[in-house]
Amino acid sequence: MINRIIDFSINNKFIVGLLTLALVGTGIWSMTQVSLKRVKSVVPHYNNYIVEQWV
């Protein structure tokens, strides 16, 4: 299965290049469409607490 994929990629470099450019272009387009304000942070807000043990 992997050998067939590698053979296809070697024999059809132009198609693989076009698919790669399409994927990169779609990723860049999607990053321009999504506002960072809409994406919630998954990290808890630890910066609200003052840690004084190192002071």
C-alpha positions in Angstrom: 0.0 0.0 0.0 2.7 2.5 0.9 4.8 1.4 -2.0 1.9 2.2 -4.4 1.6 5.6 -2.8 5.3 6.3 -3.2 5.3 5.0 -6.8 2.3 7.3 -7.6 4.1 10.2 -6.0 7.3 9.6 -8.0 5.5 9.1 -11.3 3.0 12.0 -10.9 5.1 14.8 -9.4 3.0 17.5 -11.0 -0.2 16.3 -9.5 1.3 15.9 -6.1 2.7 19.4 -6.3 -0.7 20.8 -7.3 -2.3 19.0 -4.4 0.3 20.3 -2.0 -0.2 23.9 -3.2 -3.9 23.5 -2.9 -3.6 22.2 0.7 -1.3 25.1 1.6 -3.5 27.6 -0.1 -6.6 26.3 1.8 -4.7 26.5 5.1 -3.6 30.1 4.5 -7.1 31.0 3.4 -8.7 29.4 6.5 -6.3 31.2 8.8 -7.3 34.5 7.3 -11.0 33.7 7.8 -10.9 32.7 11.5 -10.5 35.5 14.0 -8.4 34.7 17.0 -11.0 36.3 19.2 -13.4 33.4 18.2 -11.0 30.7 19.3 -11.3 30.0 23.0 -8.1 29.4 25.0 -7.8 25.8 26.3 -5.2 26.8 28.9 -6.4 27.9 32.3 -5.6 31.5 33.3 -2.8 31.0 35.8 -1.4 34.4 35.2 -4.1 35.9 37.4 -2.4 34.4 40.5 0.7 35.9 42.0 3.3 33.4 43.1 5.6 34.8 45.7 7.6 31.8 46.8 10.5 32.8 44.5 10.5 36.4 45.6 
